[in-house]
Amino acid sequence: SLFVYGRPRPPSEPKARPPENRSIVVVGGGFLGSAIAMNLARASAGSTITVVDAQQSNSSWPLGVTTKSSWAWLNGNQKSPPLSYQWLNQLGIIVWRRDPVLESLPSWKGSLVQCREHLPDTMTFLAGYPTEGPLSREQILQLEPHCAFRSNQTISTSNDIYPTYFFPDEGCVDPMDAVRTMREFAQSRESFVSFLFGHKVVETIHDENGVVSGLACQKTGHPDEKSVAEVEPFLLPADVVIFAGGVASKEVLMGAIPLNHSPGTIVLSTPKTQGSNRDQTLLSRILVDAVHESHILQRRDGTFAVGGGYLQVGGASAAQNNPATKEEANEDAMMSMAEQYVAPSIVEQLNFDFERSTHESVRPMPKDGFPSVGFLPGGNRLLYSVVAHSGVTLGPLIAQLVTAEIQFDLDLVLLEEYRPHRFFQ
């Protein structure tokens, strides 16, 4: 369990209905929305929880573009300043390791990260984050024989590398597998949980006193069905609404949270058959070259995820290094960089017996790079908004905190500096 300090709701503010009688609507069924639904389900027995998502699919469990496109690196390195954000990410990793539903999903490989500069002592000594380095080339190869970090194309000496560090507590996860697991667990609980896919929210409904009472929802149409304009909206009653719609959080209806335009692309290489490559660990570490902007990891099922371009880890660096002005790497360029600078022997193997697919999306990145979590201004503490990157590292932790705030009518101190109202002052 996670113990954090919080303040009770001020007496002057309206009290929510008891948790066992609430109708809670989560708008957005991606990684964060599914994590919140799971935690609400196990903490709010008797509540009615509905997850609304516009994603339309033939599958009963459609997975959004952002989830499919996530590199899903569970990490807490280089998150400060401020130090509190570093600690928040470290707590995120702890929750992944301790949550009984999620603990078996990640692969805790540890990360080898090549940096442009030596890392400050803040992360190691003040934050207490396990860190080894800077490493020599011999130490790097002992940790991962396939790693080929280099400062240029010709390696002249054993020290011809940028500062490289090893973070042993880091890992990766299949984000699609995690979302399925969280959804299935949510529906197995005593609370009544339903997922309403293929529907979008078109309006927030208020009662005669101006208090939020529900949402007007509308089915999204297929080409062979009626146009969306012809589909009649219906009322979905709600005592509390949680907006967790990712990049849709910038829309007025979803809270108008200002976001950076942060596109990202990954290439997935999946074993074609059940042969020797599937479930075989070819790459034992997560490799991140922050100098040449190339990174590669292998998931538990044998799939390789290759990324390129500026690697967004959230925090202050996101605002300072907004990739919107940079050209995103394409599939061939990313594979070429990984082969040239990161793991040539691995990339060469991916040309055989692996099926390749490219996935693109826009990351849900608040304007200042930090999570935005809390009740929206003017919503009578009935409209709650959650948007964060990295949503995978922080998602299970944030979901627990959101559940505690809603269930017990608290303002948790841990989330104080991440409230949405900072954007509207």
Stockholm file with secondary structure:
# STOCKHOLM 1.0

chainA/1-425         SLFVYGRPRPPSEPKARPPENRSIVVVGGGFLGSAIAMNLARASAGSTITVVDAQQSNSSWPLGVTTKSSWAWLNGNQKSPPLSYQWLNQLGIIVWRRDPVLESLPSWKGSLVQCREHLPDTMTFLAGYPTEGPLSREQILQLEPHCAFRSNQTISTSNDIYPTYFFPDEGCVDPMDAVRTMREFAQSRESFVSFLFGHKVVETIHDENGVVSGLACQKTGHPDEKSVAEVEPFLLPADVVIFAGGVASKEVLMGAIPLNHSPGTIVLSTPKTQGSNRDQTLLSRILVDAVHESHILQRRDGTFAVGGGYLQVGGASAAQNNPATKEEANEDAMMSMAEQYVAPSIVEQLNFDFERSTHESVRPMPKDGFPSVGFLPGGNRLLYSVVAHSGVTLGPLIAQLVTAEIQFDLDLVLLEEYRPHRFFQ
#=GR chainA/1-425 SS CCCCCEEECCTTSCCCCCGGGCEEEEECCSHHHHHHHHHHHHHCTTCEEEEEECCCCSSSSCCCHHHHTCCCEECCTTCCSSHHHHHHHHHHHHHHHHCTTTTTSCBCCCEEEECSSCCCHIIIIISCCCCBCSCCHHHHHHHCTTCCCCSSSSCCSTTCSCCEEEETTCEECCHHHHHHHHHHHHHTSSSEEEEEETEEEEEEEECTTSCEEEEEEEECCCTTSCCGGGSCCEEEECSEEEECCGGGGGSGGGTCCCEEEEEEEEEEEEESSSSTTTTCCSCCSEEEETTTTEEEEECTTSCEEEEESSCCCCSHHHHHTCGGGSCCCCHHHHHHHIIIIICHHHHHHTTSSEEEEEEEEEEEEETTSSCEEEECTTSTTCEEEEECSSHHHHHHHHHHHHHHHHHHTEEEGGGGGGCGGGGCC
#=GC SS_cons         CCCCCEEECCTTSCCCCCGGGCEEEEECCSHHHHHHHHHHHHHCTTCEEEEEECCCCSSSSCCCHHHHTCCCEECCTTCCSSHHHHHHHHHHHHHHHHCTTTTTSCBCCCEEEECSSCCCHIIIIISCCCCBCSCCHHHHHHHCTTCCCCSSSSCCSTTCSCCEEEETTCEECCHHHHHHHHHHHHHTSSSEEEEEETEEEEEEEECTTSCEEEEEEEECCCTTSCCGGGSCCEEEECSEEEECCGGGGGSGGGTCCCEEEEEEEEEEEEESSSSTTTTCCSCCSEEEETTTTEEEEECTTSCEEEEESSCCCCSHHHHHTCGGGSCCCCHHHHHHHIIIIICHHHHHHTTSSEEEEEEEEEEEEETTSSCEEEECTTSTTCEEEEECSSHHHHHHHHHHHHHHHHHHTEEEGGGGGGCGGGGCC
//
